[in-house]
Amino acid sequence: MKLARLSLVAILVAGIGTTSFAADTLADAFKNGKIKGELRAWYFDKDTEKFNSSTAPTSVIKDAAKTGSIFDTAVILNYVTDALYGFTFGATMQSSYSPFANEEAKVTFKDDMYGSGAVLSEAYLGYKIKNTTAKIGRQFISTPVVNGSGSRIVKESFEGATIVNSDIPATTVMAGFIDKFQGRTSAGMGAAEGDAPNFEKRAIFLGMSASTTYLFDDAYTLAVINKSIPNLTVTAQYASANDVNSGTNVKDVNMYYTEASYLLPMNGFKLKFELNYRGSDTDLKITKSGVTTTFDGTQTAGRISLSELAGFGASLTAATTSKDDAVISGMGNGASSWTATLVKASSPSLRANTDSYRIDVTYDFSKAGISGLKGILQHGVANQDRVGSNPTSEDYSSYAVGVAYAVPALKGLSLELQYEKQEIETTRYSNNTKFTADLDELRFRANYKF
């Protein structure tokens, strides 16, 4: 936390020289603070078609073992003080409980949904002066390369320091230091299962795994967003994590991301063109079942999307990875690839020598008189050819549907239903055999924000 301590000194010095504040006293700052919260009730169900697991590849066995259902409840409370000399204090507590989890559910969801208890996911000191905002402590971070996912009952978080500045016209600059990470459950953080997660010096490195966390030392990141050209947004980010331990070796991991997004307003609808290039630069390796995976790879992606056409939207996304190396897309499960599907996410598309595609069709039912209702249909494919001497390749095909409803009669209440069917086909070239598995997953979420 050396950088965090230095940043705190800089903030304190700056605070002495400014008279910009909202509260008159520390007591007023806390008394005038704002509280908001959320109640959640979520139900997840996974099912896998039976197959001969004694001869199937390890990757298919791992997915197929995840069969079961779980019901989770959660209470989330957030509090932020009023500003005093530019300073604020913020905190967010997440608590979850799985009241009816059986043994099957505990095994299936131990890494992402089964973990009862509470965690203080945010506890930060913030400071704002003119066009600069800084935070030190536990905080949610959402950037292309460092991004905590909120798709599970407990949202991922980070501990460290961030600073955002917009003094340069049409440009936002962000720098950050990450000391620890908070995952979804205690098992997901390498501890005994069944409890809420804690902050540890280990993290998700998406592309290596979406559920296993790996030890690391510290991490640093720098991001720039520029909108100098009308309708064009250019984003670039770099992050470096020191001494990541894969279990096979310990190496630094450098991750980078670039994006160009151009929005073309048309008569009655919008058309967007997007390009993305991301990659990881590292000598890190993982060896499992005699197969070694390296992560010095890149992914190139493009997307064309149409929106606001009488309530309809559509997009086509395509991506390809480097031939010999997989890609680490970032820290946290939120650092997903563009071809990540609605439920099963992006891990298959980040493997070496993989071409992936995704087609989305959306509709806003308010155009048909049903306010608050939105829907999506999605098809995704990720096809991997064999890599080097690896005797297997895997193809993923997914169909997904989702509906979300913000209930007009009760402000703050929202309902969401998602379903995805995924088929995995694995080819083993050593004996020219194929294995298939069908994975079905349903997710229902009821949320009430207050």
C-alpha positions as CSV (number, residue, x, y, z in Angstrom):
1,M,0.0,0.0,0.0
2,K,3.0,2.3,-0.4
3,L,1.4,4.1,-3.4
4,A,-1.9,4.5,-1.5
5,R,-0.1,6.1,1.5
6,L,1.7,8.5,-0.8
7,S,-1.6,9.4,-2.6
8,L,-3.2,10.0,0.8
9,V,-0.5,12.5,1.7
10,A,-1.0,14.3,-1.6
11,I,-4.8,14.5,-1.0
12,L,-4.3,15.9,2.5
13,V,-1.9,18.6,1.2
14,A,-4.4,19.5,-1.5
15,G,-7.3,19.6,1.0
16,I,-5.5,22.2,3.2
17,G,-5.4,24.6,0.2
18,T,-9.0,24.4,-0.8
19,T,-12.2,25.9,0.7
20,S,-14.6,23.8,-1.5
21,F,-16.9,21.9,0.9
22,A,-20.5,21.3,1.6
23,A,-20.7,20.5,5.3
24,D,-19.5,22.9,8.0
25,T,-18.4,20.3,10.5
26,L,-17.5,16.6,10.6
27,A,-20.7,15.9,12.5
28,D,-22.7,17.6,9.7
29,A,-20.8,15.6,7.1
30,F,-22.0,12.3,8.7
31,K,-25.5,13.6,9.6
32,N,-26.1,14.8,6.0
33,G,-24.8,11.6,4.4
34,K,-26.9,9.5,2.1
35,I,-28.0,5.9,2.5
36,K,-29.3,3.7,-0.2
37,G,-29.7,-0.1,-0.4
38,E,-30.9,-3.1,-2.3
39,L,-32.8,-6.3,-1.4
40,R,-32.1,-9.3,-3.7
41,A,-33.8,-12.7,-4.2
42,W,-32.0,-14.8,-6.9
43,Y,-32.5,-18.3,-8.2
44,F,-30.0,-20.1,-10.3
45,D,-30.4,-23.6,-11.9
46,K,-27.8,-25.6,-13.9
47,D,-28.3,-28.9,-15.6
48,T,-26.0,-31.1,-17.7
49,E,-26.9,-34.0,-20.0
50,K,-25.3,-37.3,-19.0
51,F,-22.3,-38.6,-20.8
52,N,-19.4,-41.1,-20.3
53,S,-17.3,-39.1,-17.9
54,S,-14.7,-41.8,-17.5
55,T,-13.3,-41.1,-20.9
56,A,-14.3,-37.4,-21.5
57,P,-11.7,-34.6,-21.3
58,T,-11.1,-32.9,-18.0
59,S,-12.5,-29.6,-19.1
60,V,-15.9,-31.2,-20.1
61,I,-16.0,-33.2,-16.8
62,K,-15.5,-30.0,-14.8
63,D,-18.4,-28.2,-16.5
64,A,-20.6,-31.3,-16.4
65,A,-20.1,-31.7,-12.6
66,K,-21.8,-28.4,-12.0
67,T,-25.4,-29.5,-11.8
68,G,-27.9,-28.2,-9.2
69,S,-30.0,-25.2,-8.1
70,I,-29.6,-22.5,-5.5
71,F,-31.8,-19.8,-4.0
72,D,-29.9,-16.8,-2.6
73,T,-31.0,-13.7,-0.7
74,A,-28.9,-10.6,-0.2
75,V,-29.0,-7.2,1.5
76,I,-26.8,-4.4,0.2
77,L,-26.4,-1.1,2.1
78,N,-24.4,1.9,0.9
79,Y,-23.6,5.1,2.8
80,V,-21.7,8.1,1.6
81,T,-21.0,11.2,3.8
82,D,-21.6,14.8,2.7
83,A,-18.4,16.5,1.5
84,L,-16.2,18.3,4.1
85,Y,-13.3,20.3,2.6
86,G,-13.7,18.1,-0.5
87,F,-13.4,14.8,1.5
88,T,-16.0,12.1,1.7
89,F,-16.2,8.7,3.3
90,G,-18.1,5.8,1.6
91,A,-18.9,2.3,2.6
92,T,-20.9,-0.6,1.1
93,M,-21.8,-3.8,2.9
94,Q,-22.9,-6.9,1.0
95,S,-24.5,-9.8,2.9
96,S,-25.9,-13.0,1.4
97,Y,-27.7,-16.1,2.7
98,S,-28.5,-19.4,1.0
99,P,-31.4,-20.7,3.1
100,F,-32.2,-24.0,1.3
101,A,-28.9,-25.0,-0.2
102,N,-28.4,-28.8,-0.3
103,E,-25.2,-30.7,-0.8
104,E,-25.5,-30.6,-4.6
105,A,-25.9,-26.9,-4.6
106,K,-23.0,-26.3,-2.2
107,V,-20.7,-28.2,-4.6
108,T,-22.0,-26.7,-7.8
109,F,-22.1,-23.1,-6.6
110,K,-19.3,-23.0,-4.1
111,D,-17.1,-20.7,-6.2
112,D,-19.7,-18.1,-7.1
113,M,-23.0,-18.2,-5.2
114,Y,-22.8,-20.3,-2.1
115,G,-21.3,-18.2,0.7
116,S,-23.4,-16.9,3.6
117,G,-22.3,-13.9,5.7
118,A,-21.3,-10.3,5.1
119,V,-18.4,-8.4,3.6
120,L,-17.5,-4.7,3.7
121,S,-16.9,-4.4,0.0
122,E,-16.4,-0.6,0.0
123,A,-14.7,1.5,2.7
124,Y,-12.9,4.4,1.2
125,L,-11.8,7.9,1.7
126,G,-12.7,10.1,-1.3
127,Y,-11.5,13.5,-2.3
128,K,-12.7,15.8,-5.1
129,I,-11.1,19.1,-6.2
130,K,-12.1,20.7,-9.5
131,N,-11.7,18.0,-12.2
132,T,-9.9,15.4,-10.1
133,T,-11.4,12.7,-8.0
134,A,-9.5,10.2,-5.8
135,K,-10.4,7.2,-3.7
136,I,-8.3,5.2,-1.2
137,G,-9.5,1.9,0.3
138,R,-12.0,-0.7,-0.7
139,Q,-14.0,0.2,-3.8
140,F,-15.8,-1.1,-6.9
141,I,-13.8,-0.5,-10.1
142,S,-15.3,-0.8,-13.6
143,T,-12.8,-0.4,-16.4
144,P,-12.1,-2.6,-19.4
145,V,-9.0,-4.4,-17.8
146,V,-9.8,-4.0,-14.1
147,N,-13.5,-4.8,-13.6
148,G,-15.4,-6.5,-10.8
149,S,-18.4,-8.5,-12.0
150,G,-21.8,-8.0,-10.5
151,S,-23.5,-11.0,-12.2
152,R,-23.5,-13.0,-8.9
153,I,-25.2,-12.3,-5.6
154,V,-22.0,-10.7,-4.3
155,K,-20.2,-8.2,-6.5
156,E,-16.5,-8.4,-6.8
157,S,-14.4,-5.5,-5.4
158,F,-10.8,-4.2,-5.1
159,E,-8.7,-2.6,-2.4
160,G,-6.2,0.1,-3.4
161,A,-6.2,3.7,-4.7
162,T,-7.7,5.3,-7.9
163,I,-7.5,8.8,-9.3
164,V,-9.5,10.2,-12.2
165,N,-8.8,13.5,-13.9
166,S,-10.5,15.4,-16.8
167,D,-8.4,18.6,-17.0
168,I,-7.4,17.8,-20.6
169,P,-10.3,18.8,-23.0
170,A,-12.5,15.8,-24.1
171,T,-10.1,13.5,-22.2
172,T,-10.4,11.4,-19.0
173,V,-7.3,9.9,-17.4
174,M,-7.5,7.2,-14.7
175,A,-4.6,5.7,-12.7
176,G,-4.9,3.0,-10.1
177,F,-3.1,0.8,-7.6
178,I,-4.6,-2.6,-6.5
179,D,-3.4,-4.3,-3.4
180,K,-6.2,-6.9,-2.8
181,F,-9.2,-8.4,-4.4
182,Q,-12.6,-9.6,-3.1
183,G,-14.3,-12.4,-5.0
184,R,-17.8,-13.9,-4.8
185,T,-17.5,-16.5,-2.1
186,S,-14.9,-17.8,0.4
187,A,-14.2,-20.9,-1.7
188,G,-13.7,-18.6,-4.7
189,M,-10.9,-16.9,-2.7
190,G,-9.1,-20.1,-1.8
191,A,-10.6,-20.5,1.7
192,A,-13.0,-23.1,3.2
193,E,-16.4,-23.0,1.4
194,G,-19.7,-21.7,2.8
195,D,-18.8,-18.2,3.9
196,A,-18.8,-14.7,2.4
197,P,-15.5,-13.7,0.7
198,N,-12.8,-11.5,2.2
199,F,-10.1,-9.3,0.7
200,E,-6.9,-11.3,-0.2
201,K,-3.8,-10.9,-2.2
202,R,-5.2,-13.2,-4.9
203,A,-7.5,-12.4,-7.8
204,I,-9.4,-13.6,-10.8
205,F,-7.3,-13.3,-14.0
206,L,-10.0,-13.9,-16.6
207,G,-8.7,-16.1,-19.4
208,M,-6.7,-18.2,-16.9
209,S,-10.0,-19.0,-15.1
210,A,-13.3,-17.5,-14.3
211,S,-13.6,-19.2,-10.9
212,T,-10.1,-19.9,-9.6
213,T,-8.2,-17.1,-8.0
214,Y,-4.4,-16.8,-8.2
215,L,-1.9,-15.2,-5.7
216,F,-0.4,-11.9,-6.8
217,D,1.7,-9.1,-5.2
218,D,0.4,-5.7,-6.4
219,A,-1.1,-4.4,-9.6
220,Y,-1.0,-1.0,-11.3
221,T,-3.2,0.4,-14.1
222,L,-3.4,3.5,-16.4
223,A,-6.4,4.3,-18.7
224,V,-7.2,7.1,-21.1
225,I,-10.5,7.9,-22.8
226,N,-10.6,10.6,-25.5
227,K,-13.7,12.1,-27.3
228,S,-12.0,14.9,-29.3
229,I,-13.5,13.8,-32.6
230,P,-17.3,14.1,-32.6
231,N,-19.1,10.7,-32.2
232,L,-15.7,8.9,-31.8
233,T,-14.6,7.5,-28.5
234,V,-11.1,6.1,-28.2
235,T,-10.1,4.1,-25.1
236,A,-6.8,2.6,-24.1
237,Q,-5.7,0.9,-20.8
238,Y,-2.7,-0.9,-19.5
239,A,-2.4,-3.0,-16.3
240,S,0.5,-4.9,-14.7
241,A,0.1,-7.5,-11.9
242,N,3.3,-8.5,-10.2
243,D,4.3,-12.1,-9.2
244,V,1.2,-13.9,-10.3
245,N,1.4,-17.6,-9.2
246,S,-0.3,-19.9,-11.6
247,G,0.7,-23.1,-9.7
248,T,3.2,-23.9,-12.6
249,N,5.3,-20.7,-12.3
250,V,5.4,-17.2,-10.9
251,K,5.6,-14.3,-13.4
252,D,4.4,-10.7,-13.9
253,V,1.4,-10.3,-16.1
254,N,1.0,-7.3,-18.4
255,M,-2.5,-6.7,-19.9
256,Y,-3.5,-4.1,-22.4
257,Y,-6.7,-2.9,-24.1
258,T,-7.5,-0.5,-27.0
259,E,-10.9,0.4,-28.4
260,A,-12.4,2.7,-31.0
261,S,-16.1,3.3,-31.1
262,Y,-17.9,5.5,-33.7
263,L,-21.5,6.3,-33.4
264,L,-23.3,7.3,-36.6
265,P,-26.7,9.0,-35.9
266,M,-29.1,8.1,-38.7
267,N,-32.7,9.2,-39.4
268,G,-34.7,7.2,-36.9
269,F,-32.0,5.0,-35.5
270,K,-28.3,4.8,-34.5
271,L,-25.5,2.8,-36.1
272,K,-22.3,2.1,-34.2
273,F,-18.9,0.6,-35.5
274,E,-16.5,-0.7,-32.9
275,L,-13.0,-2.2,-33.0
276,N,-11.1,-3.7,-30.1
277,Y,-7.6,-5.1,-29.6
278,R,-6.5,-6.6,-26.3
279,G,-3.8,-8.9,-25.1
280,S,-1.5,-10.2,-22.3
281,D,2.3,-10.1,-22.2
282,T,3.7,-12.7,-19.8
283,D,5.7,-15.9,-19.5
284,L,3.1,-17.3,-17.1
285,K,2.1,-20.9,-17.8
286,I,-0.4,-23.5,-16.5
287,T,0.2,-27.2,-16.8
288,K,-2.8,-29.6,-16.3
289,S,-3.0,-33.2,-17.4
290,G,0.3,-32.9,-19.2
291,V,-0.9,-30.0,-21.3
292,T,0.8,-26.6,-20.9
293,T,-1.1,-23.4,-21.7
294,T,0.7,-20.1,-22.3
295,F,-0.9,-16.6,-22.1
296,D,1.2,-14.4,-24.2
297,G,-1.7,-13.9,-26.6
298,T,-3.9,-11.3,-28.3
299,Q,-7.6,-11.0,-29.3
300,T,-8.9,-8.8,-32.1
301,A,-12.7,-8.0,-32.2
302,G,-15.1,-6.0,-34.2
303,R,-18.8,-5.1,-33.8
304,I,-21.5,-3.5,-35.8
305,S,-24.7,-2.6,-33.9
306,L,-28.0,-0.9,-34.7
307,S,-30.2,0.6,-32.0
308,E,-33.4,2.6,-31.4
309,L,-35.1,1.4,-34.6
310,A,-38.8,1.5,-33.5
311,G,-37.6,-0.3,-30.3
312,F,-35.5,-2.8,-32.0
313,G,-31.7,-3.3,-31.8
314,A,-29.2,-5.8,-33.3
315,S,-25.5,-6.4,-33.3
316,L,-23.0,-8.7,-34.9
317,T,-19.7,-9.3,-33.1
318,A,-16.6,-11.3,-34.2
319,A,-13.3,-12.0,-32.5
320,T,-10.2,-14.1,-33.1
321,T,-7.3,-14.9,-30.8
322,S,-3.6,-15.6,-31.5
323,K,-2.8,-19.1,-32.7
324,D,-0.5,-20.4,-30.0
325,D,-1.4,-18.4,-26.8
326,A,-4.5,-17.8,-24.7
327,V,-5.4,-14.3,-23.6
328,I,-5.7,-12.9,-20.0
329,S,-8.3,-10.2,-20.5
330,G,-8.0,-8.6,-17.1
331,M,-8.5,-8.7,-13.4
332,G,-12.0,-9.6,-12.2
333,N,-14.8,-11.4,-14.1
334,G,-16.1,-8.1,-15.4
335,A,-13.1,-7.8,-17.8
336,S,-14.9,-10.0,-20.4
337,S,-14.5,-10.3,-24.1
338,W,-16.9,-8.8,-26.6
339,T,-18.2,-12.3,-27.6
340,A,-19.1,-13.3,-24.0
341,T,-22.6,-14.8,-24.0
342,L,-25.4,-13.8,-21.7
343,V,-25.0,-16.5,-19.0
344,K,-21.9,-18.7,-19.8
345,A,-19.6,-15.6,-20.3
346,S,-16.3,-15.2,-22.1
347,S,-13.8,-17.9,-21.0
348,P,-14.1,-20.1,-24.2
349,S,-13.5,-17.1,-26.5
350,L,-10.2,-16.2,-24.8
351,R,-8.5,-19.6,-25.5
352,A,-5.7,-19.8,-28.1
353,N,-6.5,-20.3,-31.8
354,T,-10.2,-19.6,-31.2
355,D,-12.7,-17.8,-33.5
356,S,-15.8,-16.5,-31.8
357,Y,-19.0,-14.8,-32.9
358,R,-22.1,-13.4,-31.3
359,I,-25.4,-12.2,-32.7
360,D,-27.8,-10.1,-30.6
361,V,-31.4,-9.0,-31.2
362,T,-33.1,-6.7,-28.6
363,Y,-36.5,-5.1,-28.2
364,D,-37.8,-2.4,-25.9
365,F,-41.5,-3.4,-25.3
366,S,-42.3,0.2,-24.2
367,K,-42.7,0.8,-27.9
368,A,-45.6,-1.7,-27.9
369,G,-47.1,-0.1,-24.8
370,I,-45.5,-2.3,-22.1
371,S,-43.4,0.1,-20.1
372,G,-40.2,-1.2,-18.4
373,L,-40.0,-4.5,-20.3
374,K,-37.0,-5.3,-22.5
375,G,-35.9,-8.5,-24.1
376,I,-32.8,-10.0,-25.8
377,L,-32.2,-13.1,-28.1
378,Q,-28.6,-14.2,-28.5
379,H,-26.5,-16.8,-30.3
380,G,-22.8,-17.3,-29.6
381,V,-20.2,-19.6,-31.1
382,A,-16.5,-20.2,-30.0
383,N,-14.6,-22.6,-32.1
384,Q,-11.1,-23.6,-31.1
385,D,-8.7,-25.6,-33.4
386,R,-5.9,-27.7,-31.9
387,V,-3.0,-25.8,-30.4
388,G,0.5,-27.1,-31.0
389,S,0.8,-30.6,-29.7
390,N,-2.5,-30.4,-27.7
391,P,-4.4,-33.5,-28.7
392,T,-7.9,-31.9,-28.3
393,S,-10.0,-29.0,-29.6
394,E,-13.3,-27.7,-28.3
395,D,-16.3,-26.0,-29.9
396,Y,-18.9,-24.1,-28.0
397,S,-22.4,-23.2,-29.3
398,S,-24.9,-21.2,-27.3
399,Y,-28.4,-19.9,-27.6
400,A,-29.7,-17.5,-24.9
401,V,-32.8,-15.4,-24.1
402,G,-33.3,-12.8,-21.5
403,V,-36.1,-10.5,-20.3
404,A,-35.9,-7.6,-17.8
405,Y,-38.8,-5.8,-16.3
406,A,-38.7,-2.6,-14.2
407,V,-42.1,-2.7,-12.5
408,P,-43.8,0.6,-13.1
409,A,-46.2,0.2,-10.2
410,L,-43.4,-0.1,-7.6
411,K,-40.4,2.1,-8.2
412,G,-37.1,0.3,-7.5
413,L,-38.4,-3.2,-8.2
414,S,-37.0,-5.1,-11.1
415,L,-37.3,-8.7,-12.3
416,E,-35.0,-10.5,-14.7
417,L,-35.0,-13.9,-16.3
418,Q,-32.1,-15.4,-18.3
419,Y,-31.7,-18.8,-20.0
420,E,-28.9,-20.2,-22.0
421,K,-28.4,-23.6,-23.6
422,Q,-24.8,-24.4,-24.5
423,E,-23.4,-27.4,-26.4
424,I,-19.7,-28.4,-26.0
425,E,-18.1,-30.7,-28.6
426,T,-14.6,-31.9,-27.8
427,T,-12.5,-33.7,-30.4
428,R,-9.6,-35.9,-29.2
429,Y,-7.2,-36.4,-32.1
430,S,-5.1,-39.1,-30.5
431,N,-7.8,-41.6,-31.1
432,N,-10.2,-39.6,-33.3
433,T,-13.1,-39.6,-30.8
434,K,-15.6,-36.9,-30.0
435,F,-17.4,-36.0,-26.7
436,T,-20.5,-33.8,-26.3
437,A,-22.2,-32.2,-23.3
438,D,-25.3,-30.0,-23.2
439,L,-25.4,-27.4,-20.5
440,D,-28.6,-25.6,-19.6
441,E,-28.6,-22.7,-17.1
442,L,-31.5,-20.5,-15.9
443,R,-31.2,-17.4,-13.8
444,F,-34.0,-15.4,-12.1
445,R,-33.3,-12.2,-10.3
446,A,-35.7,-10.1,-8.2
447,N,-34.2,-6.8,-7.0
448,Y,-35.6,-3.9,-5.0
449,K,-33.5,-0.7,-4.7
450,F,-34.3,1.9,-2.1
